[in-house]
Amino acid sequence: MKYVPAAADRTFSGPDNTVDRADVDGMLCELDEHAVEEALRITEADGGEVTVVTVGPEEAADAIARGLRMGAHRGVHIVDDALHGSDAAATSLVLAAAVRKTGYDIVLCGMASTDGGMGVVPAMLAERLGVPQLTLASQVTVEGGTVTIRRESSTATEHIEASGPLVLSVTDRSNEPRYPSFKGIMAAKKKPVETWSLADLGIASEVGLEAAGTTVSAFAARPARTGGQIVSDEGEGGARLAEYLVAQKLV
């Protein structure tokens, strides 16, 4: 699960042009709530335990708390100053080490993060773990040790299956995340949460801004929208519209 800035208009700051998180409210990524919900449904049907894992600053504990209130059994928070500026590759490295340490049958992820939007971490994580990946699932079925998903695109619907252990990512069409009940909120206060550093995971390099494959070199605020052009149709409206579309290279 990822702790992301709650603001709709995100920006960068500091000399290194990383995402501005200072004095910005954060939250559990909405897309990751679907992964938590799917994990809970699987364990409710077949037994097991749900562990929610996040990599982030101290404030990211709020994301873990949200998962526990939804019904997860325990949480793991990886926090380390050396993680600042890490890219997707480094994130997958840390998550792979964490899930190996916790043990797993299925690693569930959201389809993307709302702050980065890359959607590549599940595939990277599966590669590092050396297990099958079932990604972008709009429907999930688990029978015994076999997981079957439905993946939908604009041109086809695919049905794919694999045997665990595996990495599974779900889309926002897979389910409707539950809202934490009062009982769940109270129970979450007693659930265990472990805090790990990079040293606890045996990672000493390949993370942080210096190891990142990409950096933000410059940024600028989105320009304000300008007023549109109103065309009064006196018999030439269609022609003037066509001229405008041609001028904008839209046709």
Buried (B, 14 or more C-beta within 10 A) or exposed (E): BBBBBBEEEBBEEEEEBBBBBEEBEBBBBBBBBBBBBBBBBBBEEEEEEBBBBBBBBEBBBBBBBBBBBBBBBBBBBBBBEBBBBBBBBBBBBBBBBBBEBBEBBBBBBBBBBBBBEEBBBBBBBBEBBEBBBBBBBBBBEBEEEEBBBBBBEEEEEEEBEBEBBBBBBBBBBBBEBBEBEEEBEEBBEEBEBBBBEBEBBEBEEEBBBEBBEEEEEEEEEEEEEEEEEEEEEEEEEEEBEEEEEEEEEEE
